[in-house]
Amino acid sequence: MSAQWLRRNDVIPVLFGIACLLAFFVLIEILVASGKINPFIVPKPSEIVTSFGRIIADENVLSRFFVTCGEALAASLMLAVTGIGLGVLLHRLRLLRLATETWVAAMASAPLVLMYPLFLVLFGRSVWTVIMIGFVAALPPVVLKTLEGLSGTRAVLINVGRSFNLTPSQLYWKILFPSALPTIFVGVRLGMIFALINIVGVEFLINFGGLGQLVNELSERYDLPGTFAAICFVILVSVVFFMATERIERWLRPGT
């Protein structure tokens, strides 16, 4: 009974969120229809909904969706391997950490997407330009959060491990990494946000790739409902990747 009660209570916030979203759309519909919001700036939500079928049929949006998903997946895998690895390296080498941590933090706030002309020179007008900009722009939060999680491990846990004569690698895999895992996943999620923003932004800027290119084409045609519908597919990419990271975290931490 308690498990069923918990499952039912898990549904309530979801239904409430959907109801709030629908109420927001109804409000926007009324404001646009009454002229309170300029329809040449924000289209009616009903027009956005009806444009989904058109852009799916005419704009090949599903293949573009998978292109952006593939680019985001490649950047995310590179982030997970490189970002976590660099975070571990900075944690183990204190001198390197003191020398570079400030620079890494500064990179997190830098608009690296503006460096896309350099990446075009290095990789050409190709999918690797999009992936590498997303990867480089999203790397700092993963590194910093990995470093924060490892540094925040309670000293008593480390002392217990040492009392059992654990080797440095055993200490890392059995104590440091499991303790830091929640913070590391926060960093990975932040990195995915940075990566997806930059990937779609570069697709838009160089008119190459998936959904960003579609948004560019629709906006140049001044197809506002189609543009907002394409942006909804960008949001869907983000939702898919967030759900995937939650599943992976639950798999790595089955007790939570």
C-alpha positions as CSV (number, residue, x, y, z in Angstrom):
1,M,0.0,0.0,0.0
2,S,2.8,2.4,0.9
3,A,4.5,1.8,-2.5
4,Q,1.3,2.4,-4.3
5,W,0.7,5.6,-2.3
6,L,4.2,6.8,-3.1
7,R,3.7,6.1,-6.8
8,R,0.4,8.0,-6.8
9,N,2.1,10.9,-5.0
10,D,4.9,11.0,-7.6
11,V,2.2,11.5,-10.3
12,I,0.7,14.5,-8.6
13,P,3.7,16.9,-9.1
14,V,3.8,15.8,-12.8
15,L,0.1,16.5,-13.3
16,F,0.4,19.8,-11.5
17,G,3.4,20.8,-13.7
18,I,1.5,19.9,-16.9
19,A,-1.6,21.9,-15.7
20,C,0.6,25.0,-15.0
21,L,2.2,24.6,-18.5
22,L,-1.3,24.4,-20.1
23,A,-2.5,27.4,-18.1
24,F,0.5,29.4,-19.3
25,F,-0.2,28.5,-22.9
26,V,-3.9,29.4,-22.6
27,L,-2.8,32.8,-21.1
28,I,-0.4,33.5,-23.9
29,E,-3.1,32.5,-26.4
30,I,-5.6,35.0,-24.9
31,L,-3.0,37.8,-24.7
32,V,-2.0,37.4,-28.3
33,A,-5.6,37.1,-29.5
34,S,-6.5,40.3,-27.6
35,G,-3.5,42.2,-29.0
36,K,-1.8,42.6,-25.7
37,I,1.2,40.7,-27.2
38,N,2.3,41.5,-30.7
39,P,1.5,38.4,-32.9
40,F,4.5,39.4,-35.2
41,I,6.8,38.7,-32.2
42,V,5.1,35.8,-30.4
43,P,2.7,33.5,-32.3
44,K,-0.3,31.9,-30.8
45,P,0.5,28.6,-29.1
46,S,-2.3,27.0,-31.2
47,E,-0.4,28.0,-34.3
48,I,2.8,26.5,-33.0
49,V,1.0,23.2,-32.3
50,T,-0.5,23.1,-35.7
51,S,2.8,23.8,-37.3
52,F,4.4,20.6,-35.9
53,G,2.9,18.4,-38.6
54,R,4.1,20.8,-41.3
55,I,7.7,21.0,-40.2
56,I,7.8,17.2,-39.6
57,A,6.5,16.5,-43.1
58,D,8.2,19.4,-45.0
59,E,11.4,20.3,-43.1
60,N,12.7,16.8,-42.3
61,V,12.8,17.7,-38.6
62,L,13.2,14.2,-37.3
63,S,16.5,13.6,-39.1
64,R,17.7,17.0,-37.9
65,F,16.7,16.1,-34.4
66,F,18.8,13.0,-34.5
67,V,21.7,15.0,-36.0
68,T,21.6,17.4,-33.0
69,C,21.2,14.4,-30.6
70,G,24.2,12.7,-32.1
71,E,26.3,15.8,-31.8
72,A,25.2,16.4,-28.2
73,L,25.9,12.7,-27.4
74,A,29.4,12.8,-28.8
75,A,30.2,16.0,-26.9
76,S,28.7,14.5,-23.7
77,L,30.8,11.3,-23.9
78,M,33.9,13.4,-24.5
79,L,32.9,15.6,-21.5
80,A,32.4,12.7,-19.2
81,V,35.7,11.1,-20.0
82,T,37.9,14.2,-20.3
83,G,36.1,16.4,-17.7
84,I,36.1,13.8,-15.0
85,G,39.6,12.7,-15.8
86,L,40.9,16.3,-15.6
87,G,39.0,16.8,-12.3
88,V,40.7,13.7,-10.8
89,L,44.1,15.0,-12.1
90,L,43.7,18.4,-10.5
91,H,42.6,16.7,-7.2
92,R,45.7,14.5,-7.1
93,L,48.2,17.2,-8.2
94,R,47.8,20.1,-5.8
95,L,50.3,22.3,-7.5
96,L,48.6,21.9,-10.9
97,R,45.2,22.7,-9.2
98,L,46.5,25.9,-7.7
99,A,48.0,26.9,-11.0
100,T,45.0,26.2,-13.2
101,E,41.8,26.2,-11.2
102,T,41.2,29.9,-11.6
103,W,41.7,29.7,-15.3
104,V,39.3,26.8,-15.6
105,A,36.7,28.8,-13.6
106,A,37.3,31.8,-15.9
107,M,36.7,29.7,-19.0
108,A,33.3,28.6,-17.6
109,S,32.0,32.2,-17.9
110,A,33.8,33.0,-21.2
111,P,31.6,33.2,-24.4
112,L,33.7,30.5,-26.2
113,V,31.1,30.2,-28.9
114,L,32.5,33.4,-30.4
115,M,35.6,31.4,-31.3
116,Y,33.7,29.5,-33.9
117,P,35.8,31.1,-36.8
118,L,38.9,29.5,-35.3
119,F,37.2,26.1,-35.1
120,L,36.0,26.5,-38.7
121,V,39.7,27.0,-39.7
122,L,40.7,23.9,-37.7
123,F,37.9,21.5,-38.5
124,G,36.2,23.1,-41.6
125,R,32.5,23.5,-42.0
126,S,31.8,20.1,-40.6
127,V,30.0,18.3,-37.8
128,W,33.3,18.3,-35.8
129,T,33.3,22.0,-35.6
130,V,29.9,21.9,-33.9
131,I,30.9,19.0,-31.6
132,M,34.3,20.5,-30.5
133,I,32.8,23.9,-29.7
134,G,30.1,22.2,-27.6
135,F,32.8,20.1,-25.9
136,V,35.3,22.9,-25.1
137,A,32.6,25.3,-23.9
138,A,31.1,22.7,-21.6
139,L,34.3,21.3,-20.2
140,P,34.9,23.7,-17.2
141,P,31.8,22.9,-15.2
142,V,32.5,19.2,-15.4
143,V,36.1,19.7,-14.3
144,L,35.2,22.0,-11.4
145,K,32.3,19.9,-10.1
146,T,34.4,16.7,-10.2
147,L,37.1,18.5,-8.3
148,E,34.5,19.9,-5.8
149,G,33.0,16.4,-5.2
150,L,36.3,14.7,-4.6
151,S,37.6,17.5,-2.4
152,G,34.3,17.4,-0.4
153,T,34.6,13.8,0.6
154,R,34.5,13.6,4.4
155,A,37.8,13.0,6.0
156,V,36.4,10.3,8.3
157,L,35.6,8.2,5.3
158,I,39.1,8.6,3.9
159,N,40.6,7.7,7.3
160,V,38.4,4.6,7.5
161,G,39.7,3.5,4.1
162,R,43.3,4.1,5.2
163,S,42.7,2.1,8.4
164,F,41.8,-0.8,6.1
165,N,45.1,-0.3,4.3
166,L,43.5,0.5,1.0
167,T,45.7,1.4,-1.9
168,P,45.3,4.9,-3.5
169,S,43.4,3.4,-6.4
170,Q,41.2,1.4,-4.0
171,L,40.6,4.5,-1.9
172,Y,39.5,6.3,-5.1
173,W,37.1,3.7,-6.4
174,K,35.6,2.6,-3.1
175,I,35.4,5.9,-1.2
176,L,36.2,9.1,-3.2
177,F,34.4,8.4,-6.4
178,P,31.1,7.0,-4.8
179,S,31.1,10.0,-2.4
180,A,31.7,12.5,-5.2
181,L,29.2,10.9,-7.7
182,P,26.2,13.1,-7.0
183,T,28.3,16.3,-7.4
184,I,30.0,14.8,-10.5
185,F,26.6,14.2,-12.1
186,V,25.6,17.8,-11.3
187,G,28.6,18.9,-13.3
188,V,27.8,16.6,-16.2
189,R,24.3,18.0,-16.4
190,L,25.6,21.5,-16.3
191,G,28.1,20.6,-19.0
192,M,25.3,19.1,-21.1
193,I,23.4,22.4,-20.8
194,F,26.5,24.4,-22.0
195,A,27.2,21.9,-24.7
196,L,23.6,21.8,-26.1
197,I,23.4,25.7,-26.0
198,N,26.6,26.0,-27.9
199,I,25.9,23.2,-30.4
200,V,22.5,24.7,-31.4
201,G,24.0,28.2,-31.4
202,V,26.9,27.1,-33.7
203,E,24.5,25.2,-36.0
204,F,22.5,28.5,-36.2
205,L,25.6,30.7,-36.8
206,I,27.2,28.6,-39.5
207,N,23.9,27.3,-41.0
208,F,25.1,23.7,-40.7
209,G,23.8,20.6,-38.9
210,G,20.5,19.9,-37.3
211,L,17.9,21.8,-35.3
212,G,20.0,25.0,-35.1
213,Q,20.2,25.2,-38.9
214,L,16.4,24.6,-39.1
215,V,15.7,27.4,-36.7
216,N,17.9,29.6,-38.8
217,E,16.1,28.7,-42.0
218,L,12.6,29.2,-40.5
219,S,13.5,32.5,-38.9
220,E,14.9,33.8,-42.2
221,R,11.6,32.9,-43.8
222,Y,9.9,34.7,-40.9
223,D,7.9,31.5,-40.1
224,L,7.4,32.3,-36.4
225,P,5.1,29.3,-35.6
226,G,7.6,26.9,-37.3
227,T,10.6,28.6,-35.5
228,F,9.0,28.1,-32.1
229,A,8.1,24.5,-33.0
230,A,11.7,23.8,-33.9
231,I,12.8,25.4,-30.6
232,C,10.5,22.9,-28.9
233,F,12.4,20.1,-30.5
234,V,15.6,21.6,-29.1
235,I,14.0,21.5,-25.7
236,L,13.1,17.9,-26.3
237,V,16.8,17.0,-26.9
238,S,17.6,18.5,-23.5
239,V,14.8,16.5,-21.8
240,V,16.0,13.3,-23.4
241,F,19.6,13.8,-22.2
242,F,18.5,14.8,-18.7
243,M,16.4,11.7,-18.4
244,A,19.3,9.6,-19.6
245,T,21.7,11.0,-17.0
246,E,19.1,10.4,-14.3
247,R,18.8,6.7,-15.3
248,I,22.6,6.4,-15.4
249,E,23.0,7.9,-12.0
250,R,20.3,5.6,-10.6
251,W,22.1,2.6,-12.1
252,L,25.5,3.7,-10.6
253,R,23.8,4.5,-7.2
254,P,21.1,1.8,-6.8
255,G,20.6,2.6,-3.2
256,T,19.3,6.1,-3.8
